[in-house]
Amino acid sequence: PSAGTLACTGGLAKTVTAGIATFAGCTINNLGTGYTLTADDGAGGLALITGPAFNVTAGGASKLAFTTQPGGGSGGTTWATQPVVAVQDQFGNTVTSDNATSVTLAIGTNPSAGTLACTGGLAKTVTAGVASFAGCTIDKAGPGYRLTASATGLTGATSATFTITVGPATDLAFASQPVSGAAGVPWPVQPAVQLLDSGGNAVRTGPDSTRVITLALGSNPSGGTLTCSGGTSKAASAGLATFSGCAIDKLVNATHGNPALRA
């Protein structure tokens, strides 16, 4: 009923002893209800017989397998296809009676030192032999990632490879921090601002990589004015906006501390 394969120790043919052929070590690999066996002498001299129907159920838990592979996606965003891991017997049948095994995901091959996160954590108890994970992400972009699944007492599993790409821009970061200088004099180190996706990867290509970034004073203890050569707004190039000639006209207020920039 389930396209199973029959195997017996010593093979499926046996010479009788005192008129009886006793087989040993017989198995069928696939689960199913209503299997029957037939027996004949192979030469047609004796009538074919069919035995009574019987069922094949899952054996003891032996290993884990990814029954749904992780789909990958962009850095820090939830994958469209989430991993599913099954507890299986030695023949690859899901042990549906298992509701207790805890399966843990991890990154097995990690080309970009990424961090894996899933909604509800990286460990999940199976239901009817299956652990379905959700909300899984990896922050760092890179090709050739693999996940592993492990459980106490069972042979672990390794997923197929998948890629994490750079996603759309969602954040900004100062790639170069401004350094203090004299009032009204351009700072010796000028600010540069990088566009990032939600995983913290630099966005260097695509329409987001040329977005306009504006500088302003975030904290302004002395009531100073920020100016930059060419203005305080600049279109990024390959995701990076590099400002020049930036200065603040007012001295530091010793009581309230240094000013700070925001982008």
C-alpha positions as CSV (number, residue, x, y, z in Angstrom):
1,P,0.0,0.0,0.0
2,S,3.0,2.4,0.5
3,A,5.4,1.3,-2.2
4,G,7.6,-0.4,0.5
5,T,10.6,-2.6,-0.1
6,L,10.9,-6.0,1.5
7,A,14.2,-7.3,2.7
8,C,15.1,-10.5,4.6
9,T,18.4,-11.7,6.1
10,G,19.9,-14.0,3.5
11,G,17.6,-12.8,0.7
12,L,14.0,-13.4,-0.4
13,A,14.6,-16.9,-1.7
14,K,15.2,-19.9,0.6
15,T,15.6,-23.6,0.1
16,V,13.2,-25.7,2.2
17,T,14.4,-28.0,5.0
18,A,12.0,-30.9,5.6
19,G,9.5,-29.1,3.4
20,I,9.6,-25.8,5.3
21,A,11.3,-22.5,4.3
22,T,11.8,-20.3,7.4
23,F,12.7,-16.7,6.7
24,A,14.5,-14.4,9.1
25,G,15.2,-10.7,9.6
26,C,12.4,-9.6,7.3
27,T,11.6,-5.9,7.2
28,I,9.6,-3.4,5.1
29,N,10.9,0.1,5.0
30,N,7.7,2.2,4.4
31,L,4.8,2.6,6.8
32,G,1.5,1.3,5.6
33,T,-1.8,-0.4,6.5
34,G,-2.8,-3.7,4.8
35,Y,0.5,-5.1,3.5
36,T,0.4,-8.8,2.3
37,L,3.2,-11.2,1.3
38,T,3.1,-13.8,-1.4
39,A,5.1,-17.0,-1.7
40,D,5.7,-19.4,-4.6
41,D,8.3,-21.8,-5.8
42,G,9.4,-19.6,-8.7
43,A,8.8,-22.2,-11.2
44,G,5.0,-22.3,-11.3
45,G,4.8,-25.9,-10.1
46,L,3.2,-24.9,-6.8
47,A,0.2,-22.6,-6.3
48,L,0.9,-19.0,-5.3
49,I,-0.2,-18.2,-1.8
50,T,-1.0,-14.8,-0.2
51,G,-0.6,-14.3,3.6
52,P,-2.9,-12.3,5.9
53,A,-2.8,-8.5,5.9
54,F,-0.5,-6.8,8.4
55,N,0.5,-3.2,9.2
56,V,4.0,-1.6,9.3
57,T,4.4,1.2,11.8
58,A,7.4,3.5,12.5
59,G,10.3,2.0,14.4
60,G,12.2,3.6,17.2
61,A,13.5,7.2,16.8
62,S,16.9,7.0,15.2
63,K,17.7,10.3,13.4
64,L,16.7,13.8,12.4
65,A,16.0,15.1,8.9
66,F,15.1,18.4,7.4
67,T,11.8,17.8,5.7
68,T,11.5,21.5,4.7
69,Q,14.7,23.2,3.9
70,P,15.5,26.8,5.0
71,G,14.7,29.2,2.2
72,G,17.2,32.0,2.9
73,G,16.5,35.7,2.4
74,S,18.0,39.1,3.1
75,G,19.9,40.0,6.2
76,G,17.8,40.3,9.3
77,T,14.5,39.5,7.6
78,T,12.3,36.4,8.1
79,W,12.8,33.7,5.4
80,A,9.8,32.9,3.2
81,T,10.4,29.2,3.8
82,Q,11.0,28.2,7.4
83,P,12.8,25.0,8.4
84,V,10.9,21.9,9.5
85,V,12.7,19.0,11.2
86,A,11.3,15.5,11.7
87,V,12.3,12.7,14.1
88,Q,12.6,9.5,11.9
89,D,13.3,5.8,12.3
90,Q,16.2,4.2,10.5
91,F,14.2,3.9,7.3
92,G,13.2,7.6,7.2
93,N,9.7,7.3,8.5
94,T,8.5,10.0,10.8
95,V,8.0,8.8,14.4
96,T,4.5,10.3,14.9
97,S,4.2,9.0,18.4
98,D,7.1,11.3,19.6
99,N,5.9,14.4,21.4
100,A,8.9,14.9,23.7
101,T,12.1,15.2,21.7
102,S,13.7,18.7,21.8
103,V,15.3,19.7,18.5
104,T,17.9,22.5,18.4
105,L,18.9,24.5,15.3
106,A,22.3,26.1,14.8
107,I,24.4,27.4,12.0
108,G,26.6,24.6,10.7
109,T,28.4,26.5,7.9
110,N,28.8,30.2,8.7
111,P,30.6,32.0,5.8
112,S,30.0,35.5,7.3
113,A,29.9,35.0,11.0
114,G,26.2,35.5,11.1
115,T,23.8,35.0,14.0
116,L,20.7,32.8,13.8
117,A,17.5,33.8,15.5
118,C,14.1,32.2,15.4
119,T,10.8,33.3,17.0
120,G,10.5,31.4,20.3
121,G,14.1,30.4,20.3
122,L,16.4,27.8,18.6
123,A,15.0,24.8,20.5
124,K,11.6,23.3,19.8
125,T,9.8,20.2,21.1
126,V,8.3,18.1,18.4
127,T,4.6,17.5,17.9
128,A,3.8,14.1,16.3
129,G,7.5,13.8,15.5
130,V,7.8,17.2,13.8
131,A,9.4,20.5,14.9
132,S,8.3,23.4,12.7
133,F,10.4,26.6,13.3
134,A,9.2,30.1,12.6
135,G,10.5,33.6,12.2
136,C,14.1,32.4,11.5
137,T,16.6,35.0,10.3
138,I,20.4,35.4,9.9
139,D,21.8,38.9,10.1
140,K,25.0,38.8,8.0
141,A,24.8,38.5,4.2
142,G,26.7,35.6,2.6
143,P,26.5,32.6,0.3
144,G,26.7,28.9,1.4
145,Y,25.1,29.0,4.8
146,R,23.9,25.6,6.2
147,L,21.8,24.8,9.3
148,T,22.2,21.8,11.6
149,A,19.6,20.1,13.7
150,S,20.5,18.2,16.8
151,A,18.7,16.2,19.6
152,T,19.9,14.1,22.4
153,G,20.5,10.4,21.4
154,L,19.6,10.9,17.7
155,T,21.8,11.3,14.6
156,G,21.7,15.0,13.6
157,A,20.9,16.5,10.3
158,T,22.4,19.2,8.0
159,S,20.4,21.4,5.7
160,A,21.0,22.2,2.1
161,T,23.0,25.4,1.4
162,F,21.3,28.7,1.1
163,T,22.2,32.4,0.7
164,I,21.6,35.5,2.7
165,T,21.5,38.6,0.6
166,V,21.7,42.3,1.5
167,G,18.2,43.7,2.0
168,P,16.7,47.2,1.6
169,A,18.1,50.1,3.6
170,T,16.5,50.4,7.1
171,D,19.2,52.0,9.2
172,L,22.1,54.5,9.2
173,A,25.5,54.3,10.9
174,F,28.4,56.7,11.2
175,A,31.2,55.0,9.3
176,S,33.5,57.9,10.2
177,Q,32.9,59.8,13.4
178,P,33.5,63.6,13.6
179,V,36.6,64.6,15.7
180,S,36.6,67.7,17.9
181,G,38.1,70.9,16.5
182,A,38.1,74.7,17.0
183,A,34.9,76.7,16.7
184,G,34.1,77.5,13.1
185,V,37.0,75.5,11.7
186,P,36.4,72.3,9.7
187,W,37.1,69.2,11.8
188,P,40.2,67.2,11.1
189,V,38.1,64.1,10.6
190,Q,34.8,64.6,8.7
191,P,31.7,62.4,9.2
192,A,30.7,59.7,6.8
193,V,27.3,57.9,7.0
194,Q,26.6,54.3,5.8
195,L,23.2,52.9,4.8
196,L,22.5,49.5,6.4
197,D,19.8,46.8,6.0
198,S,18.1,45.4,9.0
199,G,20.9,42.9,9.5
200,G,23.5,45.6,9.7
201,N,24.9,44.9,6.2
202,A,26.1,47.8,4.1
203,V,23.7,48.6,1.3
204,R,26.1,49.4,-1.6
205,T,23.9,48.7,-4.7
206,G,20.4,49.3,-5.8
207,P,18.1,52.3,-5.5
208,D,18.6,52.6,-1.8
209,S,22.4,53.1,-2.2
210,T,21.9,56.7,-3.5
211,R,19.5,58.0,-0.9
212,V,19.9,61.5,0.4
213,I,21.3,61.7,4.0
214,T,21.0,64.8,6.1
215,L,23.2,65.7,9.1
216,A,21.9,67.7,12.1
217,L,23.0,68.5,15.6
218,G,21.6,65.8,17.9
219,S,22.7,67.5,21.1
220,N,23.6,71.2,21.1
221,P,24.7,72.4,24.5
222,S,26.1,75.7,23.3
223,G,23.4,76.6,20.7
224,G,25.8,76.1,17.9
225,T,25.1,76.0,14.1
226,L,26.3,73.1,12.0
227,T,27.6,73.9,8.5
228,C,29.3,71.7,5.8
229,S,30.8,72.5,2.4
230,G,28.0,71.7,-0.1
231,G,25.4,71.6,2.6
232,T,24.3,69.2,5.3
233,S,22.4,67.0,2.9
234,K,24.2,64.7,0.6
235,A,23.3,61.8,-1.8
236,A,25.1,58.6,-0.9
237,S,27.4,56.9,-3.4
238,A,27.4,53.1,-3.2
239,G,25.6,53.5,0.1
240,L,28.0,55.9,1.7
241,A,27.6,59.7,2.2
242,T,30.9,61.4,2.9
243,F,30.6,65.0,4.2
244,S,33.3,67.6,4.0
245,G,34.1,71.0,5.5
246,C,31.8,70.5,8.5
247,A,32.2,72.8,11.5
248,I,30.2,74.2,14.4
249,D,30.5,77.8,15.2
250,K,30.1,77.8,19.0
251,L,32.6,76.7,21.7
252,V,31.9,73.7,23.9
253,N,29.8,74.5,26.9
254,A,31.8,73.2,29.8
255,T,28.7,72.8,32.0
256,H,26.6,70.8,29.5
257,G,29.2,68.8,27.5
258,N,30.0,68.3,23.9
259,P,27.6,68.5,21.0
260,A,26.7,65.4,19.0
261,L,25.5,64.7,15.4
262,R,22.6,62.7,14.1
263,A,21.9,61.6,10.6
